[in-house]
Amino acid sequence: MMMTDYQSAHTHDHSPGHPTDHHNDHPTGHHSGPLLTIITVTLDSQSEDFAATAASLTPLLSAHSRQIEWLVIPGREPNDQAGSQSDSQSSGQPSDTDDWQQWATILPANQAGIYAAMDSGLDAAAGRYVWWLNGGDQLASASAGDTIMVTLAEQEPDFLYGDSLERDTNGKDWYKPSRHHSRLANGMFTHHQAMIYGRHLTGDNRYGRRFQIAADYGFTIRYLMVATNIVYVREALCRFQPGGLSNQQARLGRQEQQMIRREFLGTSWVQDRWITGCQQISQQIRQTLPGLWERLRRVQS
């Protein structure tokens, strides 16, 4: 069911950085391409994680085939992936054994890291909006897909975000509400997979290779510094499975976030120490008392 509790923002109220003179065309202005480009980076397009991503997207792609472009970027060359793959997969053409390929455009493999691959997807995107949903990530529900498409078409936001589902080690989904985007200094306010960006404002903003863990945080801060119409939907847009690099290298992630905050938000040493300390406490609770952490941060779905 689509929620209608939208929160729109104006530049002078909600831009996380300093005022900017950056101007761009309206997201719908003279654009004949698809409404949305979904970018999926996957190490192995024959893995179970990628299969889950593809299965969650298939109904949405089927219903909105003319409005959605799906770009798949493998992290390995086809002949390096597990199992045998048909020539049709490497060329981006559908095959009988890989139904998902009829919806996808497969880009050349990118072995320079996940953020470099995400950048290559952005460079190739033709949609008015871009949404990164990488291998293992899933569309939360058919309803969430409808919410995304309707909101983008009718609200025409610069930036759309929502809540998330997190799947724990027991296969149980927990509902994780987003924080308000004005709290960006405290870290990512929702999962990156629950954020959709207007291509008209990305400009030359890229993830880059400077940061290994927190590049998505830097990208989002820079983007929101030029976004004016920010829309929140009170609905889970993605299903996220914890355990990636941000969890495995949490300390490095906090250090990178601190550098990004100081550079783009101008936070003070005291602010940084407070934010980092809160993040450390949260991480310790998560490691030592995971059950308590889940109840503090999430609501069972």
Secondary structure as GFF3:
##gff-version 3
##sequence-region A 1 301
A	DSSP	alpha_helix	11	14	.	.	.	ID=ss1
A	DSSP	beta_strand	36	42	.	.	.	ID=ss2
A	DSSP	alpha_helix	48	63	.	.	.	ID=ss3
A	DSSP	beta_strand	68	74	.	.	.	ID=ss4
A	DSSP	three_ten_helix	78	80	.	.	.	ID=ss5
A	DSSP	alpha_helix	87	91	.	.	.	ID=ss6
A	DSSP	three_ten_helix	99	102	.	.	.	ID=ss7
A	DSSP	beta_strand	104	106	.	.	.	ID=ss8
A	DSSP	alpha_helix	114	124	.	.	.	ID=ss9
A	DSSP	beta_strand	129	132	.	.	.	ID=ss10
A	DSSP	beta_strand	138	139	.	.	.	ID=ss11
A	DSSP	alpha_helix	142	155	.	.	.	ID=ss12
A	DSSP	beta_strand	159	167	.	.	.	ID=ss13
A	DSSP	beta_strand	173	176	.	.	.	ID=ss14
A	DSSP	three_ten_helix	181	186	.	.	.	ID=ss15
A	DSSP	three_ten_helix	192	194	.	.	.	ID=ss16
A	DSSP	beta_strand	195	198	.	.	.	ID=ss17
A	DSSP	alpha_helix	199	202	.	.	.	ID=ss18
A	DSSP	alpha_helix	215	224	.	.	.	ID=ss19
A	DSSP	beta_strand	230	240	.	.	.	ID=ss20
A	DSSP	alpha_helix	245	248	.	.	.	ID=ss21
A	DSSP	alpha_helix	250	260	.	.	.	ID=ss22
A	DSSP	pi_helix	261	265	.	.	.	ID=ss23
A	DSSP	alpha_helix	269	288	.	.	.	ID=ss24
A	DSSP	alpha_helix	290	297	.	.	.	ID=ss25
A	DSSP	beta_strand	299	300	.	.	.	ID=ss26
###
